[in-house]
Amino acid sequence: MHYEFFEIEKHDQTATLWLNRPEKRNAMGPAFWNELPRAMGELEDDAAVRAVVIAGRGKDFTIGLDLKAMGGALFGSEPRGRFAVVDEIDRLQRSITAVADCTKPVIAAVHGYCLGGGIDLVTACDIRYAARDAIFSIRETKIAIVADVGTLQRLPAIIGKGHVAELAFTGDDIDAERAEAIHLVNRVFADGETTVAAARNLAERIAANSPLAVQGTKRVLEFCEGKSVEDGLQYVATWNAAFLGSDDLREAMAAFVEKRKPKFTGR
């Protein structure tokens, strides 16, 4: 497929989804919001892709919402316009949720600025790596907006309510060291190139495992959010009852006996 904002680069069993408007510092304009669900759908439907990396071309991961391009749709003042704004925000939310809903692991590789909507995007990912030059900010309060595309809903489960409150109330920038300390990112690397390479290496290691088991693990983790331990145990028992008879499990056992690497098919 052709994309105005994105570029998809596929390699073996993984793919990198590039934010590819470096001349705009990957500001999230109309093309971003229109194309993200389509790009994620393409990756979801490609059985050869088992893990996805999201990264940004150019100087920054993204500076967030393109206010000049998106302002007209979001800042209507008339009553009829305000109902339209609710619909527009719902559309933007669903665009980011397309990342969270992907059944395959999604890894963010962040360098430079990751502001506003960029936080919405990376919190919808499963794992976050960052370059040492990365700067993160829930910037919305500085421009008189309540963050509304997923950050306030997803981030507390990642870094805790206190850190979210501090960052969202102030709109302060934090560097990669602080982001790692509060568990916003898993690991920090020397620069953007090294970060993307590390994220791709991680994606390859994930892709080498059974896609049934990896995607099942993601589903179980998602189900367990906000549930009791007992509910989670019952769910995973039901899941494994359905999938333990897979070809992948038989291949894993055969590879162990034959002392070779397994070749999983996802069946």
WORAHU-V329276 format. One record per backbone hydrogen bond with DSSP energy under -0.5 kcal/mol. CO is the residue of the C=O (numbers start at 0). NH is the residue of the N-H. Records with the same first field share a line. If there is no record, write none. Layout:
# WORAHU-V329276
CO: NH ; NH
This chain:
# WORAHU-V329276
4: 19
6: 8 ; 17
7: 9
8: 15
10: 13
12: 49 ; 50
13: 10
14: 16 ; 52
15: 8 ; 17
16: 54
17: 6 ; 19
18: 56
20: 23 ; 25
21: 24
23: 26
24: 62
26: 28
27: 65
28: 31 ; 32
29: 33
30: 34
31: 35
32: 36
34: 38
35: 39
36: 40
37: 41
38: 42
39: 43
40: 44
41: 45
44: 46
45: 48
47: 49
49: 104
50: 14
51: 106
52: 16 ; 54
53: 108
54: 18
61: 114
63: 27
64: 66
65: 69
66: 70
69: 72 ; 73
70: 73 ; 74
77: 81
78: 82
79: 83
80: 84
81: 85
82: 86
83: 87
84: 88
85: 89
86: 90
87: 91
88: 92
89: 93
90: 94
91: 95
92: 96
93: 97
94: 97
95: 98 ; 99
96: 100
98: 101
104: 51
105: 125 ; 126
106: 53
107: 109 ; 128
108: 55
109: 130
110: 60
111: 134
112: 60 ; 61
113: 136
114: 117
115: 118 ; 119
116: 120
117: 121
118: 122
119: 123
120: 123
121: 124
126: 107
127: 185 ; 186
128: 109
129: 188
130: 133
131: 175
133: 175
134: 113
135: 173
136: 115 ; 138
137: 140
138: 141 ; 142
139: 142 ; 144
140: 143
144: 146
149: 153
150: 154
153: 156 ; 157
154: 157 ; 158 ; 159
155: 159
159: 163
160: 164
161: 165
162: 166
163: 167
164: 168
165: 169
166: 170
171: 137
173: 135
174: 178
175: 179
176: 180
177: 181
178: 183 ; 184
179: 182
186: 129
188: 131
190: 194
191: 195
192: 196
193: 197
194: 198
195: 199
196: 200
197: 201
198: 202
199: 203
200: 204
201: 205
202: 206
203: 207
205: 208
209: 213
210: 214
211: 215
212: 216
213: 217
214: 218
215: 219
216: 220
217: 221
218: 222
219: 223
220: 224
221: 224
223: 226
227: 231
228: 232
229: 233
230: 234
231: 235
232: 236
233: 237
234: 238
235: 239
236: 240
237: 241
238: 241 ; 242
239: 243
242: 245
245: 249
246: 250
247: 251
248: 252
249: 253
250: 254
251: 255
252: 256
253: 257
254: 258 ; 259
255: 258
261: 263
266: 246
